[in-house]
Structures are given as C-alpha cells and as structure tokens.
Amino acid sequence: MAGETTVTVVGNLTGDPELRFTPAGSAVANFTVASTPRLFDRESGAWRDGDPLFLRCSLWREYAENVAESLVRGSRVIVQGRLRQRSYDTKEGERRTVVELGVEEIGPALRYATAKVTKASRATGVEGSSSWTPEPVAVGDPPF
C-alpha cells in the first residue's frame, strides 16, 4: 500500500522463532531481531556500541514454517518489511503502543556465515535434491 513505512534491518535473532497456529490452521512465526549500531568515538579513537534496537517481527503461513525450520537464536539475518503500530490495554488497564515489523523478506546475512538454500515444494515440504550452489568465478572474470 502507498504510504506504508518499509524498512530493512540487519541484526541477530534473540531467540528461536516461535511457531504457532491459528484456530483456522494458519501458521504464524514471531521473533525478535536485535540490531546494535557501531559508532566511532573520535575523542577516544575507538569503536563503541550504540543503543540497541529490538524489533518484534511476524510472518505467516508457509513462510513462517520455513523460517521456524531454518533460523535459530543468534542467527544473523537481513529482514525487510513494513512497520506497523498497534495499541493494546494491559491487565492493569494501561494503554500501550508497540511498533512491530510485518516481514516481507528474511534471510541469513552471509558476511560471517555460509548457507545452503533448499527449495521447498508447495505440496510436500522440502525437496532434498534441489539445492542451489553458486558456480565458482575465476579472479578477473566479469561478474556476468
């Protein structure tokens, strides 16, 4: 939709994705991504951690099942989605507002890790024989 705020966050999962199912049988996965910026302090000449961002994320259906099966606590991920704000009342009657991320895309960040991608089939789950592996490129070859 027009006017929605789309963001991309790179961070670590603070826990394993929580997979639940609605009464209608739709899967939903919830997880939190922690992102801490690194800042250079000119006075000391050293890098330091900035204030961390903890962003609650959710995604639905087969995508939720794939994420719950693929990612674990501590996984470095790249998450892209739309920010949503919602309000609720606590048991004590206080009104609270939270900002959450409705995930559109998520994947492992490969700066410090490797991953093997296995295509999931729609009807039967994961196909073991359709792994994608990049072809090696010789040094000096054009990237196309």
C-alpha positions in Angstrom: 0.0 0.0 0.0 1.1 3.5 -0.6 2.4 5.4 2.4 3.5 2.4 4.5 6.9 2.6 6.0 9.2 -0.1 4.7 12.5 -0.8 6.5 15.4 -3.2 6.2 17.1 -4.3 9.4 20.3 -6.4 9.8 20.7 -8.0 13.2 20.6 -11.2 15.3 17.7 -13.3 16.4 17.3 -13.0 20.2 15.6 -16.4 20.3 14.3 -19.2 18.1 11.3 -18.2 16.0 8.1 -19.1 17.9 5.8 -21.0 15.5 2.1 -21.2 16.4 -1.1 -21.9 14.5 -4.3 -20.0 14.4 -7.6 -21.9 15.1 -8.1 -21.8 11.3 -4.8 -23.6 10.8 -2.6 -20.8 9.5 1.0 -20.8 10.7 2.4 -17.6 12.3 6.0 -17.2 13.4 7.1 -14.4 15.8 10.7 -13.5 16.7 12.8 -10.5 17.8 15.7 -9.1 15.9 18.4 -7.1 17.8 20.5 -4.6 15.9 23.2 -2.6 17.6 25.0 0.1 15.6 28.7 0.5 15.9 29.8 4.1 16.4 33.3 5.6 16.1 34.2 7.8 19.1 36.6 10.5 17.7 37.7 11.5 21.2 39.0 8.0 22.2 39.7 6.8 18.6 37.8 3.6 19.3 34.6 1.9 18.2 31.8 1.5 20.7 28.3 0.0 20.6 25.4 2.4 20.2 21.9 1.9 21.6 20.4 -1.5 20.6 17.2 -1.8 18.7 14.9 -4.7 19.5 12.3 -5.2 16.8 9.4 -7.7 17.2 8.7 -9.4 13.8 6.0 -11.7 12.5 5.2 -13.6 9.3 2.5 -16.0 8.2 1.7 -19.3 6.5 4.3 -21.4 4.7 6.8 -18.6 5.0 6.5 -18.9 8.8 7.1 -22.6 8.8 10.2 -22.2 6.6 11.7 -19.5 8.9 11.0 -21.6 12.0 12.7 -24.6 10.4 15.7 -22.6 9.1 16.7 -20.0 11.6 17.8 -20.2 15.3 18.7 -18.0 18.1 21.9 -16.0 17.3 21.4 -16.2 13.5 22.4 -13.0 11.8 19.6 -12.0 9.4 18.5 -9.4 7.0 14.8 -8.6 7.4 12.7 -6.4 5.2 9.1 -5.4 5.9 6.5 -2.9 6.8 6.4 -1.1 10.2 3.0 -1.5 12.0 1.9 0.3 15.1 -0.7 -1.1 17.4 -2.1 -0.2 20.8 -3.4 -2.5 23.5 -4.5 -2.4 27.1 -2.6 -4.2 29.8 -4.2 -6.2 32.6 -3.6 -3.2 34.8 -5.7 -1.0 32.4 -2.7 0.9 31.0 -2.8 1.8 27.3 0.4 0.7 25.5 1.6 1.2 21.9 4.1 -1.0 20.1 5.8 -0.9 16.8 6.3 -4.2 15.0 7.6 -5.4 11.6 5.4 -7.3 9.3 8.1 -9.3 7.5 8.0 -9.5 3.7 11.5 -10.9 3.2 14.1 -12.5 5.5 17.3 -14.4 5.0 20.6 -15.2 6.6 23.3 -12.5 6.4 26.3 -14.1 4.7 29.0 -11.7 5.8 30.2 -14.0 8.5 28.4 -17.3 7.6 27.6 -19.6 4.7 24.2 -21.1 3.8 22.8 -23.8 1.6 19.5 -23.0 0.0 17.0 -25.8 -0.5 13.9 -25.1 -2.4 10.7 -26.0 -0.6 7.9 -27.6 -2.7 4.4 -26.3 -2.0 2.6 -29.7 -1.6 5.1 -31.9 0.2 7.5 -29.7 2.1 11.3 -29.7 1.4 12.8 -31.2 -1.7 16.2 -32.6 -0.9 17.6 -32.7 -4.4 17.1 -29.1 -5.5 19.9 -27.3 -3.6 21.3 -24.2 -5.2 25.1 -23.8 -5.2 26.8 -20.8 -6.8 29.3 -21.6 -9.6 32.9 -20.6 -8.8 34.1 -17.5 -10.6 37.7 -17.1 -11.6 39.6 -14.0 -10.5 39.5 -11.4 -13.2 36.3 -12.7 -14.8 33.4 -10.2 -15.3 30.6 -10.7 -12.8 28.0 -11.5 -15.5 
